[in-house]
Amino acid sequence: MWTGVFPAVTTKFTADDRLDHAEMERCFSLQMEAGCDGITVCGSLGEGPMLSPDEKIEVLKTAQKIAGKKPVLLTVNEAGTREATSIARRAAKEGANGLMVVPSPIYHTNAEETVAALRAVAQAGDLPVMIYSNRLAYRVDVTVDQMEELASDKRFVAIKESSDDIRRSTEIINRLGSRYDLFTGVDNLAFEALSVGAIGWVAGLVTAFPRETVAIYQLMKHGRREEALAIYRWFRPLLDLDVSTYLVQNIKLAEVFAINTNDRVRMPRMPLSGERRKTVEKIVKDALAVRPTLPQF
């Protein structure tokens, strides 16, 4: 059902901390122009937990305006299942193409609770669901056993695999075949995941470097592994910025230099400063100085 590169887009703010829809439209358009296959809004990179329900719906609508016929997924990452089911219903009412659902980032559910919460959100929204499994960031592991338990509900269509263990991708395929559309959600494991069977990439650094991200995906899809690997090796220092407590600030700073935007974030986050900012600036500028020529595909 879903395949390709789905940017986990950043949310843009004005200087007085309101949603900057004009800048989001510009930045989202860059993703579409580069050939991305969908958009995921209000995730971790999109500062979803810092947005009100109304703001989430506003961002969804802005992405829909730009994406056209391509799918737009709203991330459900609320602390409570009551709130999660509420936003799922609203997303459905507003025409979202699907949901990316994270188990509660506040309460660390056990296996029974995890499955029950995911089922509740899927039932409430009655939309296709991408299960977001990220045991490192959220301390809840949606295991292969749980994926198998949920497989009887056709609304669960995809997995964003972010366990940080590349073996998990093969385990999912070995157990469940093509039951789920398998996406990688860890930027600096993307090449490896695509090599072992992932058919999609929910990407972070794509917001700053959309054409390079799409090139890697398309080259892998067409069996041009060595060309993809050359771009990936150039990209790796940048992709490492996604695997950090400061991923939002890191990637927004990369956007400053790559697509000429701002790095405003919503508190308690603050833009990078001091030595940390200098380090990230150097990584981005060094990469831009030797940006590769992209092949045709």
SVG drawing of the C-alpha trace seen along z (x, -y; Angstrom):
<svg xmlns="http://www.w3.org/2000/svg" viewBox="-15 -37 49 54">
<polyline fill="none" stroke="black" stroke-width="0.4" points="0.0,0.0 2.8,-2.4 6.3,-2.5 9.1,-4.9 10.4,-8.0 8.0,-9.6 9.7,-12.6 9.0,-13.1 8.7,-16.8 9.6,-19.5 7.0,-21.9 7.8,-25.6 7.2,-28.3 7.0,-32.1 9.2,-34.3 6.2,-34.6 5.8,-30.8 2.8,-30.3 2.6,-27.9 4.3,-29.3 2.1,-27.7 3.7,-29.7 7.2,-28.4 5.8,-24.8 4.3,-25.0 7.6,-26.1 9.6,-23.4 7.0,-20.6 7.0,-21.6 10.7,-20.9 10.1,-17.3 7.4,-16.8 9.5,-18.3 12.4,-16.0 10.2,-12.9 9.2,-11.9 6.3,-9.5 4.3,-10.9 4.5,-13.0 4.4,-12.2 3.5,-15.1 3.7,-15.8 6.1,-13.0 9.1,-13.3 10.9,-15.4 7.8,-17.4 7.6,-18.2 4.2,-16.6 4.1,-16.2 4.6,-20.0 1.6,-20.8 -2.0,-21.1 -4.6,-18.9 -5.8,-21.8 -2.3,-22.7 -1.8,-19.1 -4.8,-19.2 -3.7,-22.5 -0.3,-21.0 -2.1,-18.0 -4.2,-20.3 -1.1,-22.3 0.7,-19.0 -2.4,-17.8 -2.5,-21.0 1.0,-20.4 1.0,-16.6 -1.8,-16.5 -2.7,-12.8 0.3,-11.5 -0.5,-10.1 -0.2,-12.2 0.0,-10.4 -0.7,-12.1 1.4,-10.8 -0.5,-9.8 1.8,-10.1 -0.5,-11.2 0.2,-10.2 -3.2,-8.7 -5.3,-6.4 -8.4,-8.6 -6.5,-11.5 -5.0,-9.3 -8.3,-8.0 -9.7,-11.5 -7.0,-12.8 -7.4,-9.7 -11.0,-10.4 -10.3,-14.0 -7.6,-13.0 -10.1,-10.7 -12.7,-13.5 -10.1,-15.8 -9.2,-13.2 -5.8,-11.9 -4.6,-9.0 -3.4,-7.2 -1.9,-7.3 1.5,-6.6 0.9,-5.4 3.4,-5.5 2.7,-3.7 2.3,-6.3 5.6,-8.1 4.8,-8.8 3.5,-5.5 5.6,-2.5 3.0,0.1 3.4,3.8 2.7,6.1 -1.0,6.5 -1.5,2.7 0.5,2.0 -1.6,4.2 -4.9,2.9 -3.9,-0.8 -2.9,-0.2 -6.2,1.6 -8.1,-1.2 -6.5,-3.9 -7.0,-1.9 -10.6,-1.3 -11.3,-5.0 -9.7,-6.4 -10.6,-3.5 -7.7,-4.4 -4.6,-2.5 -2.0,-2.5 1.7,-2.4 2.9,-1.0 5.9,-3.0 8.2,-0.6 11.0,-2.6 12.1,-0.9 15.1,-3.2 13.3,-6.6 10.0,-5.5 11.1,-2.5 8.2,-0.4 9.1,2.4 6.4,3.4 7.8,6.9 7.4,9.2 5.0,11.3 2.8,8.3 2.9,7.4 1.7,10.9 -1.1,10.6 -2.2,7.3 -2.0,8.8 -5.6,10.0 -6.7,6.3 -6.3,5.2 -6.1,1.5 -2.5,2.2 -0.7,2.0 2.9,0.9 5.7,0.9 8.2,-1.9 11.0,0.2 13.2,-1.8 14.6,0.7 18.2,-0.1 18.8,3.6 19.0,4.4 18.2,8.0 14.7,7.0 13.9,6.2 14.7,9.8 12.8,11.2 9.7,9.3 9.9,10.6 10.7,14.1 7.8,14.3 5.2,12.2 6.3,12.1 4.8,9.2 1.9,8.8 3.2,5.3 4.8,2.6 8.2,2.5 9.7,-1.0 13.0,-1.9 12.9,-4.7 16.6,-5.1 18.4,-7.3 21.8,-5.9 20.5,-2.3 18.5,-3.1 20.9,-1.6 21.2,1.6 17.4,1.9 16.7,1.3 19.3,4.0 17.4,6.6 13.9,5.9 12.5,2.6 10.4,1.0 10.1,-2.4 12.0,-5.0 10.4,-7.4 13.3,-9.8 14.6,-12.7 17.6,-14.4 15.4,-14.3 13.9,-17.6 17.3,-19.2 18.5,-16.9 15.5,-15.6 17.1,-14.8 20.0,-12.8 17.5,-10.8 15.3,-10.0 18.3,-9.1 19.5,-6.5 16.0,-4.9 15.5,-4.9 19.0,-3.5 18.4,-0.7 15.0,0.0 16.6,0.3 19.4,2.6 22.1,-0.1 23.6,0.7 27.1,-0.6 25.9,-4.0 23.5,-4.2 26.3,-3.2 28.6,-6.0 25.9,-8.6 25.1,-6.9 28.7,-7.0 28.8,-10.8 25.5,-11.2 26.4,-9.2 27.8,-12.0 24.6,-13.9 22.4,-10.9 24.0,-10.4 22.5,-13.7 19.1,-11.9 20.2,-9.5 20.4,-12.0 18.5,-13.6 18.9,-16.8 17.7,-15.4 15.1,-18.2 17.6,-21.0 20.3,-19.1 18.0,-18.7 16.5,-22.1 20.0,-23.6 20.9,-21.4 17.8,-22.9 19.2,-26.4 22.2,-25.8 20.7,-23.4 17.2,-24.9 17.6,-28.5 15.0,-28.3 15.1,-28.9 15.8,-26.6 13.1,-27.8 11.9,-25.1 9.2,-25.0 10.3,-25.2 11.5,-23.5 13.7,-22.8 16.0,-25.7 18.1,-26.1 21.6,-24.7 24.3,-26.9 28.0,-27.0 30.2,-24.1 27.3,-21.8 26.1,-24.2 29.7,-24.6 30.0,-20.9 26.8,-20.4 27.5,-23.4 30.8,-21.9 29.3,-18.6 26.7,-20.2 29.1,-22.7 31.7,-20.0 29.0,-17.8 27.7,-20.7 31.2,-21.4 31.5,-18.0 27.9,-17.4 27.7,-14.6 26.4,-14.8 23.3,-12.6 22.9,-10.0 19.8,-9.7 17.3,-6.9"/>
</svg>
